[in-house]
């Protein structure tokens, strides 16, 4: 995946992430499941589905449990798509 494609997809994911959790884009980088009231189990699953859809990758059940903050999510995607 090219850098341009990754950035484009990340922007799409970021927009969804911020909208579903009702946060502004400046706060997303520090958002975790512990500090965001809107990040409940349903929204967590929705975020994971959207992540798989946008980046065309699969997230295991074990990964789903561990992806509990924005930074972990993005790092996981980068590994899955071999983006450096």
Buried (B, 14 or more C-beta within 10 A) or exposed (E): BEEEEBEEBBEBBBEBBBEBBEBEEEEBEEBEBEEBEEBEEEBBEBBBEBBBEBBEEEBEEEBBEEBEBBEBBBEBBBEBBEBE
